[in-house]
């Protein structure tokens, strides 16, 4: 078995949805990680989810994960029921797209961890009813959950068989997680992995999504992270609809200005160099 190469469509952000799908297939990606808002916008303009599914199937792609559910952990008690309606809408879309996972994003404001744990558990239960698994994301530049050990505490505490963490090389660095922190995540808790790199400048504490760079153009020891994924068996078939998938995820405006064929050709080249 081997890793499944996927494209997070943020890497070529300005392109239309159908063009993103076509380009992913053209450049040899096996999967495409879709953003809900892209699909919602496409539908609002007269398209259908069936159109999207057909385009994905025509390119021979899978959808390993969709992005993202926000606002669920910081909503007040009065707001929570409204937020859950949006959560259900996004979960239903993920299920319709055939995605096993949907990203649950943490808050950019402080939130009591007991609230996060309780609500993440509720998302998991709701996801089982709809047919999709919320995978928990930590964000290196947010103030609620920004390190791997914090995410691991939450995901472990809910004691749910569907609870997982979305690992991300950039967020590991940006949030100050160590390689030792990464190695404490057991295989069964890895939902998906985002591949990206970080520059030497600006300083780590100031970096945001647009600062991400192409793997190999930054300072991260990506080879060590990939080797660890191999060592724990993430490159093997999990048999659960998840595992093995790695998405190239960049938000760099400089790359957005380039020919997307050039960007994806280089991205695939760099993924092959790392993943074999």
Steps between C-alpha positions, in 0.01 A plus 500: 500500500602865471378849576206639301595834343223759541457866416345748738344749260627799702831438319349646181239707684381747229416231243133407444387183674468287186841615381653400834356152457624473140848618593524256791427213266731632229799515734459152642342565837286211626285712730365852533421672828206730437386812684128516579475866410635430149231239446225715651600788270498269198148382587380858554621580147281224354714190533419189702685274740435223249704702248786516748483129574503420129803723440684339792413150373594587140849594622527179704529693826388434855394765753689413821385797705296820471560837666375635735260536796561820696341677794380185674722517807489874577127558438300614802226270625245723323694489172586131509178365349537735201865400454397133508269558204801619298702205631229259379492671160874450462491142628223415255707647217806300607293182505352581159854545365596159637758641740578288809625804694399861563726751675394641839691826542575647847425852615718808455395614848559332838249222574480274803628156402212326673261680262712401200510137611125485558416662169753297301336189644164634381643558151622140489158369598331721242751391239416135557135575428589678175786273391816708539774524765605840639880508524635753751733772375750704701612836357845627585393866493176473699474539877272211595667186364831565326722204597484127434503412871193720556313335213603157627363582845161591350476210257606247764263639763186456288563123495327452167602244234460759221713771665812595300748783450584675174880533501666792321875565462462879490277513807740271687773759449287814535344389828827389656430128502808278516581183309461315830144638524429362153628153584253473790203492261398136450422376151128450565465869587642631170217604270694676225828687443571839340835545330651850483819682597587817691756772419778623728352850489274646635561363851300190591268687737396742225426252223152452357349283227630714207858447623493128418741397227540202270650192671876524466502880482482547877680397817283215631636147538219350296699184431500420873122542524440282194736234631310499829173453310658198331636368829155500661340345192304797366605404146315168535134443414297568816191330364284771658471748215772721648874484538772514235371833362731803489388834354719774360352808671634848422337843526785697349384801292826489306418150381142606420639754251693232312376261233314230699645232270847613603406503870347153497777349290752625756276393789476146366875490440569607860247251641665216306841604629371483858254214487668272247 
